[in-house]
Amino acid sequence: MAEQGTRLALLRQLRHVMATNPVTALAFTLFGGLIVVAVFGPMLVPYDPLASSPAGALQPPSAKHWFGTDQVGRDVFSRVVVATRLDLMISVSAVALSFMIGTFLGAAGGFWGGWFDKTLGRMLDTIMAFPLFVLAMGIVAASGNTIENVVIATAIINLPFYARVARAEVAVRRQAGWVLAARLAGNSPARILYTRVVPNILPPMMVQISLNMGWAVLNAAGLSFIGLGIRPPTPEWGIMVAEGASYVVSGEWWLALFPGLALMAAVFTFNLMGDGLRDLVDPQRRT
């Protein structure tokens, strides 16, 4: 019953947030559309995204091929739709991994301090000292350009953002009155940290999650664009933009335009979602 009440309260808060903020409603609507395309798109596309037809290569957008065909005759619309699942999977997986590890480490460092906090700070400074995209390039180049390595590289370069935010927010709250009261009630430090303090630092973390999801999509596409990400002929937005870039001069603009628009729409959606996610998890907004 308690879990059902929590879910109902969350749904009511979601309706309230979307009703009072049209931009947030638009962002969640676009995100829902991306989820639908990622889940059901591969089953609904009109053509096999990997099937080539040299006789129909480089056809412009038409009623038969909405986004035209590429240099080997593959349907661009089908490839853009199918690529949505892969790019969202990479983004969500990388951000979830960096969020969990970064929040755990940053919260522990901010709560207990000492040698662990100093060591963590030096490790984060080392990661931040590198240009993040260059660091991701190095990790993927050294470990191999597979989906798993792209996810790991993206998670590593996003890790400092969550660890720093979590550390700063926890350090501010660790001496708060309600934390001291929890100590006096006999709760262990770990229980206080992860059941009392961490839930109260989620609002600023939600904004960071939204921004990092957009950055993760761009990072995966950028790695694929320079040949260090997903390998062809797998449908992926970055690969499609890279393959189509050389044809823009000769007039085949649709090869790079449509996957580029899909990439822009995904990043735009994630950037708009930040404020809505913050309002959704902020305890003060539920009163």
N, C-alpha and C positions, 0 to 999 in steps of 0.2 A: 504493500500500500504506500509506503514511504517513497519507494522508487517511482511509482506511478504518479504520485503527487509532485515529485521533482520534475518529471517529464512534462506534466501539464503546466507547471509554473514556467518551465523553459520555453514551451510553445507559446504561452501567453506573452512572455517577454519578447519572443521573436516577432509575434504579430504587432506588438506595441512599437518595437524598434522600426519595423518596416513601414508602419502606418505614419509615424512621426518624421521619418527621414526618407524622402523619395529617392535620393541618391543611393541609400543603402538598399532600398527595395529593388532598384535597378541592378545593383551589383549582385544581390542574391539571385535575382531572376536570370542574369547572364551566367552566373556560376551554375545554377540549376540546368541551364541549357547546355553548358559544357559537359556536365556530368551525364546528361541524357545522350549527347553525341558520343561521349567516350564509351558508354556502356552498350548502347544499341546501334551506334553508327556502323560498325563493321558488319552487322547483320542486314543493314538496309541499303548499303551502297549499291549502285546499279552495275558496277563492274568490279572485277578482281583487281585490287590495287597493284598487283605484281605482274598481271598479264600484259605482255607487250604486243604491239601490232605495228610493225614498221610501215605498213601501207597507210596507216592513219596517223603518222607522226606529225607533231607540231600543227595540229588543227586548232584554229581559234575557238573561243567559247561559242557554243551553239546549243540548240535544243537537245541534241544528242549527247554532247559533252559540255555540261554547264560551265566548267572552268577550262575547257580545252583539253588538249593532250600534250604530253611531253615529247622529248626527243626520240623516244623509242615507242611511242604510241600508247602509253599508259594514261588512264583517265585521271586528270589532276584532281577533280572533285572527290573521287573515291579515295585518293591518296591523302588529301587534306583531312578528310573525315576520319579515316583510319588512324592517321598520325596523332589525332587528339588523345586517344587512349594512352599511347606510349609517352607523350610529352607530359600529360597530367600525372601518370604513374611515377615518372622520374621526379617531377616536382614535389608531389605529395610525399613520396618515400624519403627523399632527401631532407625535406623540411621537418618531417616527423622525427627522423633520426637525429638531426642536429638539435631540434627542440628538446627532445627527451634527455639527451646526453648533456647538452649545454645547460639546461635548467637544473639538472641534478648536480652538476659540478659547480655551477655558479652559486646556487642556493647554499650548498655545503660550505663553499669558501666564504660567502658573506655571513653565514650564521656562526661558524666556528672560528674563522680567521686563522691566525698562526701560520705555521710553515706550509700547510696545504694551500692556504689562500695565496701566499707569496709564490709558490711553485706554479699554481694555476695561472696567476697573473703573468708570469714570465712566459709560460707556454702560449697563452693567448696573444701576448705581444709579439712573439715569434711568428705566429700565423699571420697577424695583421701587418707585419713588416713587409710581407711580400704583396705585390699586386695580386689580388685574389684570383682573377681570371688566369693569370700566368701560373699561379700555384696550382690551379685546377688542371691546366694544360700539362704541367710537369707530373702530377700524380697519375693522370690518365696515360700519358706517354710512357711512364715507367712501369705501370701495372697492366696496360693493355686496354684498348678501347672497346670495352664491353659495357652493357647496360649497368651491371653491378658496379663497375669501377666509376662510371659517370655519376651514379648515385652517391657513392662514397666520397668522391672528390667534391661534389656539390655540398654534401653534408659537412665536410671538414671546413670548407671556406665559410660556411654559414655559422659554424659553431661559436666563434667569438661573440657574435651579436647577442645570442641568447644567454651565454654565460655572463657577459658583462651586465646586461640588463637585470638578470636574476640576482647577481651579486649585489648590485647597487640597491635594488628594491628590498632585498632581504636585510642588508646591513642597516637600512633605515628603520626597519620594523623589529629587529631582534630585541630591542630594549623597550618595546611598547608595553603599555600596561596590561593588555590582554595576553601578551606573551608571558609576562611575569606571573599573571594569574594562572595561566596554564601550567607553569612550572610548579607553583605552590599546590596545585591540584594533584600533583604526582605524575604528570605526563612526562615521558622520556623526551630528551632533546630531539631525537629523530622523529618522534611522533608529532611534536609541536611543529617542527619544520615542515614536514611533508603533508600534514593534515590541517594545519592552521595557517602557517605563513605562506606557503606556496600558492594555495588557492587565492590569496589576496593579492598576489603579484601578477595574476593572469591578465588583467585588462591591458597593461602596457605590452605584455608579451603577445597578445593577439594582434596588435597593430604590426609588430615585428614579423609575425608569422605571415600575415597578408603580403607585406612587402617582399619578404624572402621567397614566397612562392612565385611571384612574378620574376624575381631575379633568378630563381632556379630554372624556370622555363627558358629564360634568355641564356643562361649559362649552358644548358644542355644543347640549345640550338646553336650557340656560338661554337661550342666544341665540335659539333657535327659540321658546321660551316667550314671550319679549317681542316677537317679530316681526322679529328681526334675523338669524335663522339661515336654515334651510332653509324654502322657501316651500311652503304647502299647494298641492295635495293630496298632496304627496310623503309617504309614510309615514315618520315620524320620532317618536321617543318624546317629545321636548319639545313638538312640535306637538300630539300627541295628548293630552298632559296639559293643555296650554293650552286646547284645544278642549273637553275634558271637564270642566274646572274649573267652568265656569258652569252645568253640569247637575247637579252634586253636590247642590245645595240642593233641587232638584226631585225627587231620588231616583234619578237615573240614575248611580249610583256607579261602575259598571263602566267608564265611558268614561275616567276618569282613573286608576282603581285599577290596571288590568292593565299599561298602559304604564309607570306609576310603579313597579310591582313589577319589571318587566323592567329598568328603569334602576337600581333598587336592587341587583338581582342582579348586574348587570355591574360596578358600582362595588365591591360586596362581594367579588366574585371577584378583581378587580385588586388590592385592598388586601391580600388574603390571600396573593397570589403573591409578595410582596416577598422574604420570607425564603427561599423556595424558589429563586428566581432567584439570590439572592446565594450560597447554598450550591452551586448548580449551576456557577457560573463561578469560584468562589474556588479558586485553585490549591492553597491549604493544605488544603482539604477533600478533595482527590483523593489525598492521600498516605495 
